[in-house]
Amino acid sequence: MAMERDGERIARLLARAEEKGLDYVLFLDPENIHYLCGGVIDYSAAYLDVGEGRIVAIANVMEAERIPKVTWVDDIIVYYRDRYDGPLESVKAENLYDAVGKVLDGGKIGVPYGFISKKEFDLLSEKLEGLIDFSEDLWRARMIKSRREIALLREAARIVDEGIKWASERLDRGLSEYSLMVESKCYMLRRGADKTLDFLIVASGPNSAYPHWRCSDRVPRPGDAVTLDYVASYNGYFGDETRTFFVGMAETALKRIYEVVLEAQVEAIEKAGPGVKAKEVDEVARRIIERNGYGKYFTHSTGHGIGLNVHEPPRLSSKSEYTLEPGMVVTIEPGIYVEGLGGVRIEDMVLITEDGCEVLTSLSKAIEII
């Protein structure tokens, strides 16, 4: 049975392409092929025929039989070098770029330059004229999630919820940061994730003062703050959540930092909604942290969009030019990091709705001592 197309997603993409006067939109990278086709296709390209609204895969012969089972493409064109005896339309070509050039010969073709290398661009330019950068238009379409995409993001949020809860219950069992990370990855895969980030953040004690700490062989000790920042995807869509716990007891200074970060995060979430500028959400969190004397210890933006990529527009930073719209899903994750003492970050995934926002991740944010 063919996969049902996500009409909302494709209509949004078509509208952007029509506004730009394109004949085709061409994707070569797996991430955007997934967006256009509903599933991953390897060693292939895919394009949207703007006039007809048809989605076509230009597929390596090894992928041709799998594509109908995992995507909603309308047509498949197989490219081959020596011989192809199958039933599908085919084109003889030396490589993928040669095949694309033979299939899309003429017309205005949108390609997201930000997702291809210079080498790929040069190879395409040798085969095709009329290439137009479609990067910003693509992001504008991808920022607004369809109902189908939101359902996938809810499942991803569930998985990271469960992963962090599972890991937090084992912080006092003598496991090193690295061991806890590895076991957490396996646990989330068993709970439905198709992949996790290459490195999950398990940062204990003084290591929690580094926002992007890479796990070590350190074992959490009594009095430590331990930050767990977990990222896992469900059918390609990512969940991202952070909680900070305390082992045995909470140092007074760290407890105060936790209270400030929590206030900043809660107020930033309350600010988020349709029509609100992304930088205004950042301003709310930053103002609270600065008012409490920790401004120089908040060293990153307040959040980012999330979807098929962990970090997508819109960025919630002081320089962001985006305005929040219904259907956007963003993270809100202020933090304070004091070298030699430790750090605290609290992060949730937040869906912008017609009249406010909805938090998709669901773990408690009360101070928890393990």
C-alpha positions as CSV (number, residue, x, y, z in Angstrom):
1,M,0.0,0.0,0.0
2,A,1.4,3.4,-1.0
3,M,2.3,5.9,1.7
4,E,-0.2,8.7,1.9
5,R,1.3,12.1,0.9
6,D,1.6,14.9,3.5
7,G,-0.5,17.4,1.5
8,E,0.1,20.3,3.9
9,R,3.8,20.0,3.6
10,I,3.9,19.7,-0.2
11,A,1.4,22.6,-0.7
12,R,3.6,24.8,1.4
13,L,6.6,23.9,-0.7
14,L,4.7,24.4,-4.0
15,A,3.6,27.8,-2.9
16,R,7.2,28.9,-2.3
17,A,8.3,27.5,-5.6
18,E,5.4,29.2,-7.5
19,E,6.2,32.6,-5.9
20,K,9.8,32.2,-7.2
21,G,8.6,31.3,-10.7
22,L,10.3,27.9,-10.6
23,D,9.6,25.0,-12.9
24,Y,11.3,22.4,-10.6
25,V,12.7,22.1,-7.1
26,L,15.6,19.7,-6.9
27,F,17.0,18.0,-3.8
28,L,20.2,15.9,-3.6
29,D,20.7,15.7,0.2
30,P,19.0,12.9,2.2
31,E,17.4,15.4,4.7
32,N,15.4,17.3,2.1
33,I,14.7,14.3,0.0
34,H,13.0,13.0,3.2
35,Y,11.1,16.2,3.4
36,L,9.9,16.0,-0.2
37,C,9.3,12.3,-0.4
38,G,8.3,11.3,3.1
39,G,11.2,8.9,3.5
40,V,14.9,8.4,3.0
41,I,16.3,7.5,-0.4
42,D,20.0,6.8,-0.8
43,Y,22.3,7.5,-3.8
44,S,19.5,9.4,-5.5
45,A,17.9,12.7,-6.2
46,A,14.3,13.9,-6.1
47,Y,12.4,16.8,-7.6
48,L,9.1,18.5,-7.5
49,D,7.5,19.3,-10.8
50,V,5.9,22.7,-9.9
51,G,3.5,22.8,-12.8
52,E,2.1,19.4,-12.3
53,G,2.7,19.0,-8.6
54,R,4.3,15.6,-9.1
55,I,7.2,14.2,-7.1
56,V,9.8,12.2,-8.9
57,A,12.7,10.2,-7.7
58,I,15.8,9.9,-9.9
59,A,17.0,6.7,-8.3
60,N,20.0,4.4,-8.3
61,V,19.0,1.0,-9.5
62,M,19.7,-0.5,-6.1
63,E,17.0,1.8,-4.5
64,A,14.2,1.5,-7.1
65,E,12.3,-1.4,-5.6
66,R,12.4,0.0,-2.0
67,I,11.2,3.5,-2.9
68,P,7.5,2.8,-3.2
69,K,7.5,1.1,0.2
70,V,9.0,4.0,2.1
71,T,7.9,7.2,0.2
72,W,4.9,8.8,-1.5
73,V,6.7,9.7,-4.8
74,D,4.6,9.7,-7.9
75,D,7.2,8.5,-10.4
76,I,10.6,6.8,-10.3
77,I,13.2,7.2,-13.0
78,V,16.0,4.7,-12.7
79,Y,19.5,5.7,-13.8
80,Y,22.0,3.1,-14.8
81,R,25.4,2.8,-16.4
82,D,25.4,-0.5,-18.2
83,R,22.0,-2.2,-18.2
84,Y,18.5,-2.0,-16.7
85,D,15.8,-4.5,-17.6
86,G,13.2,-3.5,-15.1
87,P,9.7,-2.0,-15.7
88,L,10.4,1.6,-14.6
89,E,11.2,4.5,-16.8
90,S,15.0,4.7,-17.0
91,V,17.9,6.8,-18.2
92,K,21.4,5.7,-19.1
93,A,23.9,8.0,-17.2
94,E,27.5,7.9,-16.0
95,N,26.4,9.1,-12.5
96,L,23.6,10.8,-10.6
97,Y,24.5,14.3,-11.9
98,D,24.5,13.1,-15.5
99,A,21.1,11.6,-14.9
100,V,19.7,14.7,-13.4
101,G,21.0,16.7,-16.3
102,K,19.3,14.4,-18.8
103,V,15.9,14.4,-16.9
104,L,15.7,18.1,-16.1
105,D,16.9,19.6,-19.3
106,G,15.5,23.2,-19.4
107,G,13.5,25.4,-17.1
108,K,14.2,27.3,-13.9
109,I,15.4,24.9,-11.2
110,G,15.4,25.7,-7.5
111,V,18.3,24.1,-5.5
112,P,19.0,24.8,-1.8
113,Y,22.7,25.8,-2.1
114,G,23.1,25.6,1.6
115,F,22.6,21.8,1.6
116,I,25.1,20.9,-1.2
117,S,28.9,21.2,-1.4
118,K,30.8,23.3,-3.9
119,K,31.7,20.2,-5.8
120,E,28.1,19.1,-6.1
121,F,27.2,22.6,-7.3
122,D,29.9,22.5,-9.9
123,L,28.8,19.1,-11.1
124,L,25.2,20.3,-11.4
125,S,26.2,23.5,-13.1
126,E,28.0,21.5,-15.8
127,K,24.8,19.6,-16.6
128,L,22.1,22.2,-16.0
129,E,21.4,25.9,-16.7
130,G,18.9,28.0,-14.8
131,L,19.9,27.0,-11.3
132,I,18.4,29.3,-8.6
133,D,19.1,29.2,-4.9
134,F,16.1,27.9,-3.0
135,S,17.7,27.8,0.5
136,E,15.7,30.5,2.3
137,D,12.5,29.6,0.6
138,L,12.9,26.0,1.7
139,W,13.6,27.0,5.3
140,R,10.5,29.2,5.3
141,A,8.5,26.2,4.2
142,R,10.1,23.7,6.6
143,M,9.8,26.0,9.6
144,I,6.0,25.5,9.6
145,K,5.3,21.9,10.5
146,S,2.3,20.0,9.2
147,R,0.0,18.0,11.4
148,R,1.8,14.9,10.3
149,E,5.2,16.4,11.2
150,I,3.9,17.6,14.6
151,A,2.7,14.0,15.4
152,L,6.2,12.7,14.6
153,L,7.8,15.4,16.8
154,R,5.5,14.4,19.7
155,E,6.8,10.9,19.4
156,A,10.3,12.1,19.4
157,A,9.6,14.2,22.5
158,R,8.2,11.1,24.2
159,I,11.4,9.2,23.5
160,V,13.7,11.8,25.0
161,D,11.4,12.2,27.9
162,E,11.7,8.5,28.6
163,G,15.4,8.5,27.9
164,I,16.2,11.2,30.4
165,K,13.9,9.7,33.1
166,W,15.6,6.3,32.7
167,A,19.1,7.9,32.9
168,S,18.2,10.1,35.9
169,E,17.2,7.0,37.9
170,R,20.8,5.6,37.4
171,L,22.9,8.7,38.3
172,D,23.7,7.2,41.7
173,R,24.7,3.7,40.5
174,G,28.4,4.3,39.8
175,L,28.1,4.6,36.0
176,S,30.5,6.9,34.3
177,E,29.2,9.7,32.0
178,Y,30.3,7.7,29.0
179,S,28.6,4.4,30.2
180,L,25.4,6.2,31.0
181,M,25.4,7.9,27.5
182,V,25.9,4.5,25.7
183,E,23.2,2.7,27.7
184,S,20.8,5.7,27.2
185,K,21.3,5.5,23.5
186,C,20.4,1.8,23.5
187,Y,17.4,2.5,25.7
188,M,16.0,5.2,23.4
189,L,16.5,3.0,20.4
190,R,14.5,0.3,22.1
191,R,11.8,2.9,22.9
192,G,11.3,3.7,19.2
193,A,14.1,6.0,18.1
194,D,15.5,5.4,14.7
195,K,18.7,7.2,15.7
196,T,20.2,9.4,18.4
197,L,22.7,12.2,18.2
198,D,26.3,10.8,18.0
199,F,27.1,12.2,21.4
200,L,24.5,12.8,24.1
201,I,25.5,15.2,26.8
202,V,26.0,13.7,30.3
203,A,27.9,16.4,32.2
204,S,28.6,15.9,35.9
205,G,30.0,18.2,38.6
206,P,32.4,20.7,37.1
207,N,31.9,19.3,33.7
208,S,28.3,20.7,33.7
209,A,29.8,24.1,33.3
210,Y,30.6,23.3,29.7
211,P,27.4,23.6,27.5
212,H,28.6,21.1,24.9
213,W,30.6,18.7,27.2
214,R,31.7,15.4,25.6
215,C,31.3,12.5,28.0
216,S,34.3,11.3,30.0
217,D,35.0,8.4,32.4
218,R,34.0,10.6,35.4
219,V,31.4,9.1,37.7
220,P,28.8,11.5,39.3
221,R,29.5,12.2,42.9
222,P,27.4,13.4,45.9
223,G,26.8,17.2,45.5
224,D,27.2,17.1,41.7
225,A,24.9,18.8,39.3
226,V,24.4,16.5,36.3
227,T,23.1,17.8,33.0
228,L,21.4,15.4,30.6
229,D,20.9,16.8,27.1
230,Y,19.3,14.0,25.0
231,V,18.6,14.1,21.3
232,A,16.8,11.3,19.4
233,S,14.7,11.1,16.3
234,Y,11.5,9.3,15.4
235,N,11.0,8.6,11.6
236,G,13.6,11.3,11.0
237,Y,12.1,14.0,13.3
238,F,14.2,15.0,16.3
239,G,13.4,15.4,19.9
240,D,15.7,17.5,22.1
241,E,15.4,18.0,25.8
242,T,17.6,18.9,28.8
243,R,17.2,18.5,32.5
244,T,19.7,19.1,35.3
245,F,19.6,16.8,38.4
246,F,21.5,16.8,41.7
247,V,23.2,13.7,43.2
248,G,22.7,13.3,47.0
249,M,22.3,17.0,47.7
250,A,22.2,20.4,46.0
251,E,24.9,22.9,46.8
252,T,23.4,26.3,47.8
253,A,25.0,28.2,44.9
254,L,23.9,25.6,42.3
255,K,20.4,25.5,43.8
256,R,20.2,29.3,43.4
257,I,21.4,29.0,39.8
258,Y,18.7,26.3,39.1
259,E,16.0,28.6,40.4
260,V,17.1,31.4,38.2
261,V,17.3,29.2,35.1
262,L,13.9,27.8,35.8
263,E,12.4,31.2,36.2
264,A,14.0,32.3,32.9
265,Q,12.8,29.3,31.0
266,V,9.2,29.4,32.3
267,E,8.9,33.1,31.5
268,A,10.4,32.6,28.0
269,I,7.9,29.9,27.3
270,E,5.0,32.1,28.5
271,K,6.3,34.8,26.1
272,A,6.4,32.5,23.1
273,G,3.4,32.7,20.8
274,P,2.2,33.7,17.3
275,G,3.3,37.2,16.2
276,V,6.1,37.3,18.8
277,K,9.6,38.1,17.5
278,A,12.0,35.2,18.2
279,K,14.5,37.7,19.7
280,E,11.9,38.8,22.2
281,V,11.8,35.3,23.7
282,D,15.5,35.5,24.0
283,E,15.3,38.9,25.7
284,V,12.9,37.6,28.4
285,A,15.2,34.8,29.4
286,R,18.4,36.9,29.2
287,R,16.9,39.8,31.2
288,I,16.0,37.5,34.1
289,I,19.4,35.9,34.2
290,E,21.1,39.2,34.0
291,R,18.9,40.7,36.7
292,N,20.1,38.0,39.0
293,G,23.8,38.7,38.3
294,Y,24.5,35.7,36.0
295,G,24.4,37.5,32.6
296,K,28.0,36.7,31.6
297,Y,27.4,33.0,32.4
298,F,24.6,32.6,29.8
299,T,26.7,32.0,26.8
300,H,24.4,30.8,24.0
301,S,21.0,31.7,22.4
302,T,17.8,30.8,24.1
303,G,16.7,28.2,21.6
304,H,16.3,27.0,18.0
305,G,13.9,25.4,15.6
306,I,13.8,21.6,15.4
307,G,12.5,19.1,12.9
308,L,14.4,16.9,10.4
309,N,17.5,18.7,11.7
310,V,18.3,19.2,15.4
311,H,19.1,22.9,14.8
312,E,16.8,24.7,12.3
313,P,15.5,28.2,11.8
314,P,14.1,30.0,13.6
315,R,16.9,30.7,16.0
316,L,15.8,32.3,19.3
317,S,18.7,34.8,19.7
318,S,19.2,38.5,20.2
319,K,19.9,38.9,16.4
320,S,17.1,36.8,15.1
321,E,14.9,38.4,12.5
322,Y,12.2,35.7,12.5
323,T,8.7,36.1,13.9
324,L,7.1,33.1,15.5
325,E,4.1,31.5,13.6
326,P,1.6,28.7,14.3
327,G,3.2,25.4,13.4
328,M,6.7,26.3,14.3
329,V,8.4,24.0,16.8
330,V,11.3,25.4,18.8
331,T,13.4,24.6,21.8
332,I,13.6,27.0,24.8
333,E,16.8,26.3,26.8
334,P,18.4,29.0,28.9
335,G,21.4,28.0,31.0
336,I,24.0,29.3,33.4
337,Y,27.5,27.9,33.4
338,V,30.1,28.7,36.1
339,E,33.5,27.2,35.5
340,G,34.8,25.3,38.6
341,L,31.3,25.1,40.1
342,G,29.0,23.7,37.5
343,G,26.1,24.6,35.4
344,V,22.3,24.2,34.9
345,R,20.3,24.1,31.6
346,I,16.6,23.3,31.3
347,E,15.2,22.7,27.8
348,D,11.8,21.9,26.4
349,M,10.4,21.5,22.9
350,V,7.6,24.1,22.3
351,L,4.9,24.1,19.6
352,I,3.6,27.6,18.6
353,T,-0.1,27.4,18.3
354,E,-2.8,29.8,17.0
355,D,-3.3,31.3,20.5
356,G,-0.1,30.7,22.4
357,C,2.2,27.6,22.7
358,E,2.2,24.0,23.8
359,V,5.1,22.3,25.5
360,L,5.7,18.9,23.9
361,T,8.3,17.5,26.4
362,S,6.8,16.6,29.7
363,L,9.3,15.9,32.4
364,S,9.1,17.7,35.7
365,K,11.3,20.8,36.1
366,A,11.2,20.9,39.9
367,I,14.6,20.5,41.5
368,E,15.2,16.8,41.8
369,I,17.9,15.2,44.1
370,I,18.7,11.6,43.2
